[in-house]
């Protein structure tokens, strides 16, 4: 882990940083942002010198499974009532992960429904069409950071989405992340026959390397509910990644 002993972290934005095994002994903090970070294996947190409050994200609390020293939480400005609750999570931690739905704007109707049902099923997920019209900015940031920020990525596999360069980029980066972490990241969701029948490279690699979540009959309530139940179960499992293609 990173050696941050005595480091000046005042005002630092540690969003998404890998601090597992890092040593923060007597580091200086104040107005520091600890967002989407697992601090459960970070050393020296109880010795951090606080010159002001810091931000501790709810995602950081979940990822750390409540294993955060009282002294650190107090120094960050966390209310006493919250500290007791946070530490109680260590006895029964909440399984926490985030998902992103990569899709084309032409598949918006399906994605609206899937997003709402996944949220209701306990899966925290976000989505933004890869090929939405508009300038750079938020859209670009979402897709430039998508796979890096989210634990799991559902790829809506349709003729529209698989022809979208931003979606193809998400697929490639998902495979890269799987190779780096060894964990399953990509979950292909078919809403037409393209991923099963197309000679396109990405379609072929997806069907050869993944179990496809079959939503082709999503307009039929019973078939949709059956596919949703399976997807929810698959997303909630933490599984090692199968071998990822290297030719994409």
N, C-alpha and C positions, 0 to 999 in steps of 0.2 A: 504493500500500500504506500501511498504518497507520504513523505515525511514533511509534515506541516507544523512541526514543533516550533513554537514561538512566532509563527507567521502572522503578519498583519492582514487579517481577513475583514477588516472594517469596510462595509459597503460592498463587499464581494457578492457576486451573483453565482451561487453554487447550484443553480438549477440543473438537475440531471447529472451532476458530477458523480464519478465513481469514487466513493469514499470508503469502500469496504477495506478494512485493514489499515486505513490511513491513521496517522498519529497526529492529533491536534493538541498535544500537551502544551498548555500555557499559550495557545494561540490567542490573538486578540480579535474579538468579535464585537459588532455593534452595527445595527442596520444591515446585517448580513442576511442573505436570502438562502435558506435551506429548503428548496422546493424539489419534490419528486426525487428524493435522495434516500437511500438506505443507510441509516446511521447505526444499525444494530451491531456492526462489527468495527465501528470507528473507535479508536483508542483516545484516551485523554480528555473526553468530553467534559468530565466533571471538573477539570482544571482550567477550562477555557476562561479567559479574562474578558468580562463583558463591560463595555463602556457605554452601552445603550441597548435597547431592545432589538431583537432580530426576528425575522419572519420564519416560522416553522410551518410548512405547508401540511394540510391534512393528508396529502399523498405521502409526505415524508413520515408522518406518524404511522400510517398504515403499512408502508414498506418496511419500517423499522420494527413493526409488530409490537410497539409499545416499549421496546427495550432502549429507553432513553433515560439517562441519569436525572434525578430530581434537580440537582444543582444546575445542570445545563438548561433544563426547561425553565427554571426560575430566572436564570440569567437572561434568557431570551424574552422574558416577560410573559410567559404563559400563566394564566390565572391558576391559583392553588386548586380550585375545584376541578379544573381540567387535568391537572397533573395526576390526581388520583385515578381518574378515568383512563388516562393514557397508559399508566403503568398497569392497570388491571387487564389491559389488552394482552400483556405478555403471557398471562395464564391461558387465554383463549384468543389467539390472534385472528384477525379478520383477513381472509384471503383477498388480496387486492391486486388488480391488474387493469390495464387500460387497453382499449381497442380502437382501431380506426377502420372505417369502411371506405375503401378505394373504389371509385365508380365513375361512370360518365354521367353527365347531366341528363342524358336521355333515359337513364334508369332511375330517375329521381323518385317516381311514385313507389317503386319497390323499396328503395332505400329509406324513404320516410317511414314506411310501415315496419321494416326490419329494425331500424334504429329505435323506434318507440317500443317495440316488443322486447328487444334486448335490454333496454333500460328497465322495463317493467320486470324482466327476468333476473335482474341483479347484475347485469353486465354494464359497466360504464364505458360508453363508446361515443365517438364523435365522427362526423362526416362532412365532407365538402366536395362537390363534384370537381373532378380533375380538370375538366375542360370548360368550366364555367367562364362565361364572358366577363370581361373587365380587365383592368390594368394589373400591374404587378402589385406587390404589397402583401396583404393578408393571405391571398390564395397562394402566392409563391412561397411564403414562409411556411404555410401548412404542409405543402408538398415537399419542400426542401428538407423539412425536419420531421416529416410524418413517421417514417419507420424508426428513426432514432428516438423519438419521444414516446412512442406507444409500444406496449409489450407484444401485442398481437395485431395483425392486419388481415381483415377480411377483404378479399378481392372479388368484387362482383364480376362474374365471367359472363359477358354477353358480347354480341358482335360489336356493339358500340364501345364497351369498356376495353376489350382486348385490342382494339385498334387505336386506343388513346395512348400517346407517348408518355404522359405523366403517370398513367396507371402502369404501364410497362416498366417505367422507372421504379415505381413502388415495389413491383414484383422482384426486380433485380436486387434492390436494396434489402428486401426481405430475405432473400436467399443469402446475401452477404452477412446479414445479422445472424441468421441461423448458424452459418459456419463459424462466426465469431463467438457466439454464446452457447452453441450446442442445444438450444431450446427451440421448440416449434413456434414459429412466428406467423407463417402464411396459412390462411384458411380460404381456399377457393370456394366461391358460392356461385353455382351455375343457375342462370335463369332462362337460358335457351340452350340449343344444342352445340353452340360454337366450340366450347372447350373440349367437347367429346369428339367432334368430327373435323375440325379445321386442321389444315396442314400448316398453319402458322406456327413458328418456332415456340412462342410462349405458350400457346394452347397445348402443343404437344408435350412440352416439358412439364407443364402443370399436371396433365392427366397421367403422365408417366411417373411422377414423383409424389403425388398427393392423392388422398382420398377426397373426392369432390363432394361438397355439400350440395345435394340436389334439390333446388327450389324451382325446377322447371314448371311445375304445376302450382305455382304460388297463388294464382287467382282462385284456386279451389280451396276453401277453408280447411277441410280435413287434411289435405295434402300439405298445405302450408304449416299447419299446427304440428304435424308429424315431423317435418323437416326442421322446424324451429326448435322443437324439443331436443332433437339430436345435436343441432348446432350448439345450443346452450350447454349441453353436457360436454361436448368436445372442447368448447372454449374454457370451461372451468377446470379442465385437466391440465396439469403441468407436465408436458411430455418432451422427451428428447426429440430433436429434429431428425428426420430421415436424411439420407445423403442428399445434398442440394446440387442441382445441375451446375455445371461449370462452363457451359457453352453459351449461356444467355448474355 
